[in-house]
């Protein structure tokens, strides 16, 4: 089913525009890190951080961040 712009909510239209702009920027600029190698020390640190977050040792629940920033 086709939807016209007139039938979209403001948020739906914003989302479509944002996705389109992001896609076009990626097409034009590409990934500046493409082809670069990740150092072992950085990879190890990221893996440690990921494990710490999964274990609840780091990070903050998304709901708490939303509340703290008044984004509810």
C-alpha positions as CSV (number, residue, x, y, z in Angstrom):
1,X,0.0,0.0,0.0
2,X,1.3,3.4,-1.0
3,X,1.3,6.3,1.5
4,X,1.5,9.9,0.5
5,X,3.3,12.6,2.4
6,X,0.0,14.1,3.3
7,X,-1.0,10.8,5.1
8,X,2.2,10.7,7.2
9,X,2.6,12.0,10.6
10,X,5.3,14.6,11.2
11,X,7.5,12.0,13.0
12,X,7.1,9.5,10.1
13,X,8.2,12.2,7.6
14,X,11.1,13.3,9.8
15,X,12.3,9.6,10.1
16,X,12.1,9.1,6.3
17,X,14.1,12.3,5.7
18,X,16.7,11.4,8.3
19,X,17.2,8.0,6.9
20,X,17.5,9.4,3.4
21,X,20.1,12.0,4.4
22,X,22.1,9.4,6.3
23,X,22.1,7.0,3.3
24,X,23.1,9.8,0.9
25,X,26.0,10.9,3.2
26,X,27.2,7.3,3.5
27,X,27.1,7.0,-0.3
28,X,29.0,10.2,-0.8
29,X,31.5,10.0,2.1
30,X,31.8,6.3,2.7
31,X,33.3,4.9,5.9
32,X,36.5,6.8,6.7
33,X,37.8,3.9,8.7
34,X,37.2,1.3,6.0
35,X,40.3,-0.8,5.3
36,X,42.0,0.3,8.6
37,X,43.1,-2.4,11.0
38,X,41.9,-2.3,14.6
39,X,44.8,-2.5,17.1
40,X,44.8,-5.6,19.4
41,X,44.9,-3.3,22.5
42,X,41.8,-1.4,21.3
43,X,39.9,-4.7,20.4
44,X,40.8,-6.2,23.8
45,X,39.6,-3.0,25.6
46,X,36.3,-3.0,23.7
47,X,35.7,-6.7,24.5
48,X,36.4,-6.1,28.2
49,X,33.9,-3.1,28.2
50,X,31.3,-5.2,26.4
51,X,31.6,-8.0,29.1
52,X,31.5,-5.4,31.9
53,X,28.3,-3.9,30.5
54,X,26.7,-7.3,30.0
55,X,27.6,-8.2,33.7
56,X,26.0,-4.9,34.9
57,X,29.3,-3.5,36.0
58,X,29.2,-0.6,33.6
59,X,26.6,1.5,31.9
60,X,23.3,2.9,32.8
61,X,19.9,1.5,32.0
62,X,18.3,3.2,29.0
63,X,15.2,4.0,30.9
64,X,17.2,5.8,33.6
65,X,19.0,7.9,31.0
66,X,15.7,8.9,29.4
67,X,14.3,9.9,32.8
68,X,17.4,11.8,33.8
69,X,17.5,13.7,30.6
70,X,13.7,14.4,30.7
71,X,13.0,12.7,27.5
72,X,9.9,10.9,28.6
